[in-house]
Amino acid sequence: MKKILLLIGVITLAAVTNAQDKYFTKTGKITFDATAPKSPENIDAVNKNSTCVLDAKSGEIQFSVLMKGFEFDRALMMEHFNENYVESDKFPKTVFKGQVVNNESINYSKEGTYPAKVKGKLTMHGETKDLDADGKLIVKAGRVTVSADFAVVFAEYKITIPQLVADKVSKTAKISVDCSLEPLKK
Amino acid sequence: MLILCLCSQTVRAQEKDLLDLVDDGKPKKEIVKNAFKSIRVINGHSMEFLAPGTMDFRILHRFGQLNQGSKNFFGLDQASMRLGFDFGVLQNLMVGVGRSTFKKEIDAYVKYAPIRQSTGYRSFPFTVAFVGGMTMNTMDFPDPTAKNYFSSRLAYYGQAIIGRKFSEGLSLQLAPTLVHNNLVPLSTQPNDVYALGFGGRIKASKRMAFTWDYFYVANGIEKGVNYNPLSVGVDIETGGHVFQLHVSNATGMNERAFITETTSSWEKIDIRFGFNLSRIFQIKKHKR
C-alpha cells in the first residue's frame, strides 16, 4: 500500500514538474509589414490566433500560424495575400521550429526580462529556411511573454512580388512576434 | 534495463513535436472562396460574394458587332454600357444597382446564399445562392397618348445558383432563372421566360482565367428574332482591378436584357467584343 501511495506521489510530482516545463498559447499575436518605402497604402496584417509552445527545460520553441488568419485593413488585400502570394489553400500553415540558444541563462522561476537568441527553421509557402532572431522573454506572474522582431525575404520562400505592385509591396516583410504563454497543463 | 527504457522514453518525449501537444486535431470549418474572380461570371451572377464592407464599382462595355468590319473598327465605334455599384453586406448577402444605356434601364438585386461550399468540420460540397432582382425601363413611352402603366416599365427575375469550386483550377455553376416581363413587345412572346445558365472558369495562372457563361432559354426563343446568349472570355487581375474581356452575342447587361433580348447569333459571327471592369473599394474599415 505504501509503495502504491509512493508511486502515485511520484507520478503526480512528475506530472506537476512536467506541467511547469512547458508554456503555450493559441492566441499569440504576429504582425507583418511589407509596405514599400513610397507606397500610398500600408501593406500590413495581424494574426491574433498564432500557436506557440515553449519547452522551458530544453529551450525548444515552436510556432504555428494559419495564413488565412492574417487580417488586413482591406478585404481585397487579404484575398490577394491568400490567393496570389502565400497560396494559403496549398500551404495553409507557416511553422517555425527552433531553439532558444541561451536557454541556460533564463531563469523561468524568477520574474524578469531576459534577452533571448532563437535559432531554427521557418517553413513557409512550402520552403524551409534557417532563421535566427533576437528577442526577449519576459517572465511575469507565471506567464512567459515571447517577443521578437525579424525580417523575411519573400524571394527566399518563392513568394514573388510582381513588378506591377513593386512600388507598394516591399521585397521583405518585417515580422514582429508578441505571444503571452501560459503554463501547459496536461 | 528499466532505466534504459525510461531514458529512451524521455528522449522520445523530447523529440516529440511540441505543437502536437496543443493541437486539438479538429479541422475548422472554412468557406471555400474565390471560385470566380468576380461577382459575375461574365454576364450572369457568379457564386462568389463580396466581402462585407466593400463596394465593387463596375463599368461594363459592349461594343458593336465584330462582323461590321473595319469600317466600324469591328464594332468598337459603338458602345453600350452599364455602370454598377455592388455592396457586400454580410459574408453571404450582397446587393447591387446598375444602369444600362440599353433602354435606359435601371436594375437592382439582392443575392443571398443560405449554404456555401466549405471544408473541414461539417463541410458542404457546393454553394447554393438565390438572386432576386428587378429592372425598370426609363425611356419615354412610345405612344404617350395611349394609356400607359408604370408597371409596364418593370420586369423581375429570380435565380438560383448552384456552384462548386472543384479545384483551384476549375469552378462550375448552374443557374436556373425565371424572368418575368410585365410587358412584352409582341403578343406571341411569353411574359415568363425560363432559362438555365451554365457558367465556368478554368484558371490559367494566378492572375488569369478563362471563363464562359451560357444561358439556355427554354421558352420564348423565336428563330431569327432572339437567341441563347453565350459569352466566352478571360479574367485578368491586375492589383486592384479585374478586367473581364470577352466576346458575346448578347448586348444586354442585366438578366432581363441578356436572357430575353439577345437578338444576334454566333452563327453569323454577329458577336461583339466587350469588357467588364471591376474595382473594389473598402468602404467600411475592417476592424482587427
Interface residues (C-beta under 8 A of the other chain):
Chain A: K22 F24 K26 A45 V46 K48 T51 V53 L54 D55 S58 E60 I61 Q62 S64 K68 E71 F72 D73 R74 A75 L76 M78 E79 H80 E83 N84 D89 K90 V95 P162 L164 V165 K168 L184 K186
Chain B: Q14 D17 L18 L19 L21 V22 D23 E30 K33 N34 L50 A51 P52 G53 T54 G88 E168 K206 R207 E237 T238 G239 G240 I280 Q282 K285 H286 R288
